[in-house]
Amino acid sequence: MNKAIIMYAPPGAGKGTQAKLLVEKFHLVHFDTGAYIENLVHDPVKLKSKTVQRERRIYDTGTLNTPSWVLKIVKQHTKEIHDAGLGVVFSGSPRTMFEAFGDAKTEGFISFLTRAYGKENIIFIQLIVDASKSVLRNNRRLVCSMCRSSVLGIYHHLKICPSCGGKLVKRTLDNPEKHKMRIEQYIQRTKPILQELRRHGYRIVSIDGTPMPYAVFRNIVKKISR
């Protein structure tokens, strides 16, 4: 499946989980922008760069990182995936209007992706989840320090990842104050992208993200396979 799929959803809504399921079924590469940036800005070697130091300060507040910087690194990594002849699923890009559409001097990610994969091979999936449920999921979430798989904290007896045996930890952004900030950022800076995409005729599939993950995934597969 040589396609590009972009997941949109509020923080904690399960887009990362659904992206990984899509990867397994359709043999895609998962580009989790949030995890990629988190690892980058907390890498002791990369932190020698003043730019990375600046982006770490921004990241740790829960605010979206500098759009021009994010756009540059996402384009670079996506080009590597495309040049390898692989399809890709994104959970976290693009998150701002500039990242998505650029300006007079900078090509936006949507144009870049369209040139690479073709408009007919790009699918946008929007998971609809109420903010209160997103907050609840986020507060319960643990993440594997090794493979980055998410585990809901309702399984409170678990100390290690059931997938790889890595240690389960809380993400640096998974606290109520930062989560509220991230939801506000999603509403103000990310959701407007969907309206602009519709105006340009891109395919957007809306899915109820509140059922159990397997049910959500079944609905996703049904809709994108039509």
N, C-alpha and C positions, 0 to 999 in steps of 0.2 A: 504494500500500500504506500505508494510514493506521494503522500499528501502531507499538508501542513494543517494541524488542528490546533486551535487556540482556545483555551479554557478561560472563561470569565466567571467570577463568583466573589462574594464578599470573603474576607479573611475567615478561615475556619469552616468554610462551607463544604469542603471535601474535594476541591478541584485537583489537588495533588493525588489523592486516592484514585479518582476517576482517570486521571492522566496515566497512572501506572497500569491500570487495568487495560486501557487502550493500547499501551505499549506492548503488553503481553499478547493481546488478541491480534493486533495488526502489525506487529514487528516494527514498531516505530522507535525513535530515540526520544527520551523524555528530557526536555530542557526546563528544569525548575529554576526560573530566574531568581526567586527569593533565596533558595538554598545556595545557588551559585554565588550570589552577591554576599550572602552571610559568610560563606567559606572564604571568599576573596578578602573581605574587609577584616577578617579575624586571623588571617594568615600572617604569622610573624615576619616572614620574608617579604611579602607584598607590602607590609606596613612601613617599610623603609621609604615608600613613595608618599610624598605629601598629599597627592591626590587621593590615595587610598585612605590615608589618615583622615582627610576631610570627609570622605564618604562613610567611614566608620562612625564618625560623630553623628552624621545625619541618620544613618541606619539605626543606631542604638536609641534614637528618640522615637522611632516608629513612623517617622516621616518618609515619604518616598525619596529615593536617591536622585541626584542631579540627572535630569532626563537626557542631556547630551552625552554624559558619561555612560549611562545605562545603554542607550541606543548603540553606541560604538562597540561595547563589548558583546552585546547580544547579536549584532550583525556579524561580527567576527566569528563567533561560535556557530551561528546558524550557517554561515558560508561553508565552514568545515563539514558540517553535517550534510548539507546539500551536495557538496563536491564529492562526498563519499557515496552518493547515490541513495541516500536514506531519507525516509519520511520522518516527520518530527511532530511531537505534541508539546505545546507550551503551556505551562501553568504559572502565569505571572508576567507575561509580556504581550503587547506593550501596555503600560499602565498610565501613561499620560498622552494627551493630544499631540505633544511634540514628538514623543517616541513613535506614536502611530503614524503621524502624517508629516512630520518634519516642518521645514519652512522653505523660503526661497533659496537658501544656500545648502540645506541639508536634506537628503532624501529620507523620508520616513520609513519605518519598518514595514508598513503594509505595502508600499510600492516596491520595496526591496524584495519582500516575500513573494509578491505577485510576479515579478520578473523571474524569480528563481523557480517557483512551482507552478505558476499559471493560476489565474483567478478561479478557474473551475475546480482546482484541486485544493482550495483553501476552505476550511470549515471553521466557523466560530460557534462555540458551545457556551451558552449562558445558563448557569445553575441558579435557579431561583430559590433562595433561602431567606427566611425572616431573620432580621438582625439579632433578635433575642436568642434564637436557636444557634446562630453563628457564635454568639458570645459563650453560650453554654458548652458547645463543642470545643471551642478554643480553650476554655478553662480546664477541661478534662483531658486535653490532648498531651500525649508524650511522644517524643520523637527518638528514633534510634540514632545514637551517636555515630554509628558506622554506616548503615545503608540508607538512613534518612526516612525510613518507613514510619508512618504515623500510627499510633495506637491510642484509642480512647481510654482515658483514665478510669472508666468504670471498671476496667479490668485491673483494679488497684493492687491485686496480688502479684502482678507481673513486674519483675525487676529487669528482665532482659528481653530483647527483641525476639518474638516468636519466629521471625524470618531468618535472622542471621546470628543471633546470640549476642549482639552488641548491647551496650548499656542504654537503658531508656532514660531520657533527660527531658527537661522543659526547654523549649526554644527561648532564646533571649527576648523575643518579642511577645511571648505568650504570657502576658499579665493584663489585668482588666484595663489599666490606664492606656497602655500602648495599643491594646486591641481596639479600644474606642477610637483612638486616633487613626488607626488603620482603616476602620470602617468609614470614618468621615472622609479620609483620603480617597477611598474607593468610590464613594458617592459623588464627591466633588470633582475628582480628576480622572477616574477611570470609566465610569458609566457613560459619560458623554461620548466616548469613543464608539459605543454600540450604535448610537443614533446616527453618527456620521457614516459608519459602515453600511447601515441600512440605506442611507441616502445614495451611497455609491454602488448599491446592488450586490453586496457580498452576502453569502449565505450564512444566516444566523439561526441556530437551533436552540430553542428555549426548553429547558427541562426542569421539572420540580425536583429540587435537590434535598427535600426533607425525608423521603423514605430511606430504608436501609441501603447501604452502598450497592449491594448486588442488584436491587430493584432499580436504582438510579442508572446503573450501568446498562442494564437490559434495555431501558428506555432510550438511552443514548445510542446504543448499537442499532436498535430498530429504526430510529429516525435518520441516522447518518447513512444507513445502508439503502435507503430508498432511492 
